[in-house]
Amino acid sequence: MRKGRWKLGNILKATGKQLDALAEETAQKLDWLGGFGKDSEGGVSRLLYSKEWVDGQNALKEWMENEGLEARFDEVGNLFGTLQGKNTDETILTGSHVDTVKNGGRYDGAYGIVAGILALKYLKEQFGQPLRNIEVVSMAEEEGSRFPYTFWGSKNIVGSAKREDVETITDFDGVPFVEAMSNAGFGFRDESKGTRNDLKAFVEVHVEQGSVLETEKKSVGVVHSIVGQRRYTVEITGEANHAGTTPMGYRKDAVFAASQMIVEIITMAKEAGDPLVATVGKIEVQPNIVNVVPGKAIFTIDVRHTDKEAIVSFTEKMTARMNDISKEHVVETAIDMWMDADPVPMDQTVVELIEKQCKENGLNYKLMHSGAGHDSQIFAPVVPTAMLFVPSLKGISHNPAEFTEPADLAEGVKALIGALYELGYKE
């Protein structure tokens, strides 16, 4: 290992062509990986345990081995590529998930895997054996796109996945989870062995899936927290009646009540300001006929914030206001909170280490929170964890139009190289 103060900027200058081509190499590898699951609609459909998923994981394993990494699958299909350290009892982990949504893009999840392999390739070439293991993981699943279960990959790594949660579930074609897993060549984790105790840090690189970095013209985001979420289904029951013969004052119009609630929710969220966000994403009306006063309205609410107390305070006020509106309109309202996920802070020490590297090497970065969920939120309670973002064009994600400029992809890889060097090579 080279001695002296390490600065990414100096290495970039010293290595010339290798890192000059980093942007092109990253983009090419994402295109290559996107070929596994390329669908007829121009996107990528690489669902858990599908043929496309199996082919993609096997291709990644071959690439890892070609770069001199020790590649292996665990029981459930997470793929690991290890740059072995002098101290094999400690491991620094990076990577992301290989699965996609149906007709998704080439970057979500895949970028974190490609960036990890390229970072390990570079570190191995420039510095040789690290002090502790550095490992890249292509996690089996995060999206929940094929089966009604999310974070299967990361939950198995940290030991929180439960066998009984998936034993009876099926995909949209009726294929049982267990059957699909077996056909792909995998099975359940041996819970008698316990979980890994060698993991000392996890760093995930991901496309932002939002427009903050692009708007502020930043190439890298250093994530300090992942938002908490509360999700609701609100069902309003009024009285369906004739649109022509029911005077306005006599109506129990479910849509009118729902409309006022929605306006109040969004207004309250705007008044609360960033980082709180509230979204009404789905609305259903019954009987949904042009000449009938609606008797029922159903809508969803998604509330997110980085602070748990702020979420609780906002949603309590929101719920009270909905109940008041319900009384004013003489309708019945059922409010079901079916998701209550706490915010997840990243590890302050790892975040500061990454920010230090970004400053020293002149990267154009900002500290920020993540408004979307990621595998990092599964790791963070048990392993010191942090995230890096790169910009997403127009914030588009889960879509074939998903895109990040190659130059920004390269900046994310550079930031990851710095983080992994600090964590893996230094005392």
N, C-alpha and C positions, 0 to 999 in steps of 0.2 A: 504494500500500500504506500502511496506517495505520502511524504511527510510535509509538514508545514500547513499554513492556513489554506484551506480549500475554498475556492470561489468559482462558481459556475461560469461566470463571465470569462475568467482566465482559461478555463477548460474549453469553452466554446471557441475561443480565439486559437487555442493551441491545436485543436483537433481538425480544424478546417473543414474539408469536404464531408466528413462523417455527419456532423451536426448541421451543416448547411443544407443537407438533404433530409433532415429530420421531418420537416413538414410534409414533404412528398411521400416519404416512407410511411408515416402514420396514416395519411389519407389512403394510400394504396392498400395497406393492410386492412383498413376498415372496409374498403370496397371488396377485398378478397373475402373477409369474414361474412360480409353481407350477401355473398353468393350462396351461402348455406342457409336456405330458407327463402331465397328470392321468389316472390310470388307473382302471379299474373297481373296484379294491380300496381306493380311497380315498387312495392314495399318489401319488407322482410317479415316472414312468419316463421319463427323458430321457437316452437312451443315445447314445453318440458317433455322429455322422453320421446319426442317425435323422431322420425328418421333424420329430419333436417338438423335437429338438436344433436343427435348422436354423431352425425357426420361432422358437424361443426366442432364438437368437443374433441373428436379424434384428430381432426386437422390441427387444432390448437395444441394438442399433446405432441404431435409430430414437430410442429414449429418450436415448441419449448425445448424438445430434445435436440433439435438442430442447433439451438443457441447454447447448448451445453448445460441446460438445466436438468435436474432430476425430476421427471414428470411422473405423476401417479394420480389415480382416482381414489376417492374415499368410497364408502359403501353406497352412498346415495347418488353419486355422480358428480360431486364437486371435483374439479380438476386443479391440481397444484403443480407448480413448477418451482423448484427450489434451487437457489444459489447457496450452496452449503457454506456455513461460516465456521470459524475456528471453535466457537462455542456453539455446539449443536443443541444445547438445552434452551436457547433463546431464539425466537423467530419474530421478524418484522414482516407483517403481511400487507399486501396491497392487492387490488383487483376489483372486480365487480361481477355482475350477472350476465350470463350468456343468452338467456331466454329473452324473447321480445313479446310485445303485444301482437295481436293479429293485424297484419298489414301495417307494421311499424316501420321505424327508420333504421339507419345503419349505425347510429351513434350511441343511443341509450343503452347503457350497460357495456356494450362492446368496446367503447372507447377506453374504459377503465382497465379492461383486460389487455388490449393492444398497448396502451401506454405503459402498463406494468411490465410486459415482456420486453418492450424496447428500453425501458429504464434499466432493467436487470442486465440486458445485453450490454448496454453502455457501461454500467458500473463494473461489470466483469472484465470488459476489455481495458478499461482505464485504471482500475484499482485492484483487480484480482480478487482474492478471497476476502470476504468481509469478516468483521469481528464476530457477528452473529448471523444466523440464517436470514436471508431475505427471500421471501416467497411471494409468488403471484398466484392468485386463485381466479379461476373461471367458475363462478358459482352457478349451480344447477338451475336455480329459479328464484325470481323475486316478484314478478309481475302478477301472478295469479290469473294468467290469461287462458290457460287450459283447464285448470281445476280450481274450485273455490277455496284456495289456500294460498297464502303469500309468504315469501321469505323462506321457502323450504330449504334453500341452500345455506344461507347464513344461520338460520335457526338450528340446523344440524351441526354446524361447526361449533357453535357456542353451547349446544346441548339443550336448547329449549324446545325443539320440535317434539311433538308427541305423536307416537305411532297411531293412537286411537283417533286422532284428528283427521287422518287421511285414509284409514282402512276401509271406510264405507262410501267415500266420495267417488264420483264419476265425472268424466268430461262431458262436453256438449253433445257428443255422439254416443254417450252411455258407456264408454270404456272405463272400467274401474282404474283408479290410481295405482293400486298394487299390481294390476296386470300390465299396465303401461310401463311401470318401473321395471318389472321383471323382464318384459320383452326387450327393454333397452340394455339389459345386462346388469341391473343394479338391484339393491334390496335395502332393508332397514338397517340403520346404525345399530351396532352392538352396544346397548346401553350399559352393559356390565363393565365395559372398559372405561367408563367415565369420559370426560371431555379433555381436550388439549390444555396443558398447563404451560406450554412453551411460548404462547403468544404474548408479546410484550407491547405491541402497538399495531394498529390497523389504519392505513391511509387509503381512502377511496377517491379516485379521480372520476369525474362525471361531467357530462354536459349539463348546463344550468337548467334547462327546461323552462326558462323564463327569459325576460328581456332586460334585466337589470344591468348585467355586464355590457351588453351591446349598447344600451342607452347611454351608459356612463363611459363608454369607450375604454373599458378595462379588459385585459386579456386573461386575467386569472382572478378567481374568487377564493378566498380562504374562509371556509365555513366554520362559524363558531357555535352554531346550534341548528337543530332541525325542529320545525314548528310542531306543536301539539295540535290535535284536531278533535273537534266534536262534530258528529254528523247526526242529522235528524230527518225523520219523515213526519210531516204534519198532515193530518187528515181532517178536513172540515166537512161537516155534514149539515146541510141546510134543508131546503125543500124544493124538489123539482116541480115546476108548474108552467102553465101556458104563458108564452111570452107576450101574447096580445091581450089576455083577459085578466092578468094579475097586476094590479096597480103597483107602482114603485114602492109605496109605503107599506104594502102588505108582504113584500117579498122577503124570503130568507135565502138570499143569493150567496152561495158558497164561493163563487168566483170573486164577487165584490169584496167579501171579507178577506179572502186570500190575497187579493191585489193590494189591499191596504196593509196587510201584514208584511208583504214582500217589500213594499215601498218603505215602510218603517224600518225593517231590518237593514236594508241597504243604506238608508240615510244614517242610521245609528253607526254602522260600520265606517262610513265616510267621516263622521264626526269623531270617532275613536282614533282614526288615522293609523298610519303604518306603525308596526308591522301586522296589525290585525286585518284580516280579510274575511269577508262573508260572501257566500255564493248560493244563490238559488238556481240549481242546475237542471231540475226536472220538474215539470208541471203536468198533471193529468186532470181532466175535467170529465165529469159524468152528468148527464148522458152525452155531452159533447155534440149537441144538435142545435142548429141555428135558431130554431123557434121555441126552445125550451129554456126556462130559467134554470141554471145549473144547480143540481141538488147536492153535488159532492165535488170537492177539489182536493187534490193531493199534491204536495210539493216537498222537495228536499232542501235541506240547509246544510252547508259545509262552512264551519267557522275554524279559523286557524290563527295562532299567535305563538310567539316564542316563550311567553310567560304563562304558566298554568293559572295563576290567580287572575290574570287579565281575561283569559278564556272563560273562567268560571263567572267572573263579574259580568262580562258582556252577555253571556248566554242566559244568566239569571234575569237580567233586565229584559232581554229579548223575549224570553218565555212569558214573563209577567205582562209585557205589552201585548203579545199575541192573545193571551187570555182576556185582557181588557177589551181588545177589538172583537173577540168572539162574543162577549156579552153585549157589546154595543150593537152587533148585527143579529143577535138572537140566534146564533148557530152553535153547534157542538164542535169542539175542537179537541182532537187527540194528538199529543206531541210525544213522539217516541225518539229518545236519544239512543241510537244503536251503535254508536262508536264514541269512545272517550279515551283518546290516546294522549298521554302526557308529552310535553316538549322534551327533547333530548339534547342536552348540552354536549358539545365536543370537549375533549380533554384540553384544558387550558395550557398545559405544558407542551403538548404536541402542536397545538395551534400557534403558540408563541414561537416554537422552533421553526415551523413552516414560514411564518411571517418574517422571522429573522433572515431566513434564506432568501425570501423574495426581495427584501430590502437590500441585502448585500449584493445580490446579483442583478439588481436594477429591473426586476420584473414589474410590469404595470398591473398592480393588483388592488383589491379592496377586501376588507373584512365584511362578511355578510352572513345572513342566515339562509337556510334552505326552506323554501315553501312547499317542497314535495318530500315524500318519504323515500328513504334509501336503505340499503343494507347496513349502512353505518349506524342506524338507530338500533339495530339488533346487536351489533358489536359493542356499542358505547357503554352499556351498563356493566360489561364484564372485561373489556379490554380498552386501554387508552386509545381513543379514536379521533380522527379528524378527516375532513374532506377538502378537496380542491375542485373548483368549477372552472370551466371554460365557457365562452359565450355560445348561445344558441341563436341562430338567425331568426329574428322576429319572435323569439321565444317558442318556436314550434317544436313539438315533441310528440311521440307516439303517432307518427305520421311519416309517409314516404318523403315529405318535403323537409324533414329534419336535416339540418346542415350546420356545420361549424367550419369556419375558414381554416385551411391547413396551417396558416401561420399561428392561429390561436391554439390549434391542436398541439403544435410543437411547443408553445409556451407552457401548456399544461404538463407535457412530458418533462420539460426542463425543471419545472417546479417540483415534480415528483422525484426526479433524480436527486435534487437537493435535499428533499425530505428524507429519502431512503438512505442517502449517504450519511446524514446526521444521525439517523436512528440505527443504521446497520454497521457503520464503520468506526464510529467514535466511541470512546470509553464512556 
